[in-house]
Amino acid sequence: MKPKLFTLEKAHRALPLVRRIVADIRGRYGELIDRKRALVEIAQRQHSAPSDDAVREIHALRLELQGMVQEVNEYIQELHALGVELKDPQTGLVDFYYRHQDRLIYLCWRYDEETIGYWHELDAGFAGRKPISEIQSDTPSHSGQK
């Protein structure tokens, strides 16, 4: 499937909606992690001879976890429908495909950032982020897209 390409302007216009979806993902993902910890703790305490109450609680937590995973996956699908890739649900890290000098790169944004201020090569990841000014300064059209 061909990725949706963004200009910097289009990515910035999409950011309010992306921010809301990512906020939902982060919130639900945090709750999911908490419930998973609770499930592990109950299961460890009841390992040798689980009580009926513990079995019911474990079952209820598993059902709740399944629902939460489904919800997070639906949010991720919303991002995909927009053409945005979620890289880290805890930090809210996302990437937008962008064409620069006839190659694909990512515009990179994290939930705690006001705007899209970084980019990186497709295989570089977060550690390879560079300031967006680097690609803006050497490309008059900023993306080569119309």
C-alpha positions, 0 to 999 in steps of 0.5 A: 500500500502506498503511504499517504504523503504529507506536506509540512502544512498538511501535517500541521493542519492534521495535528489537532486531530492527531493530538486528540487521538494520541491523547486518547491512546495515551490515556487508554494505554496507561490504564491498560498497563495498570490493569495488566499489572493488577492482573499479574499481581492477583495471578501471582498471589493466587498461583498455588490455590486460587480462590473463587473470588480471585478467579472471577476477578482475573476473568473480569480483568482479562475481559476488561483488558481485551476491551481496552486493547480493542479500543486502543487498536481502533484509535491506531486505525484512526491514525492509519486512516489519516496516514499517520504512524504511531511509533510509541503509545506511551510517549505519543510518538507519531510519524508522517510520511514526507517526500524530500529530495526524491526520497521518503522520510518521516516528519516526527512529532511527539505528544508533548511537542507544540508543533512538528519540529523534527524529521528523520530517515525511515530507518533512523527512528527517534534517536536520529531526529533532526530539526525540521529547519534542515529540510526547509532550508534546502528545499524551496517548495518544502516538500516537492509536492503539489 
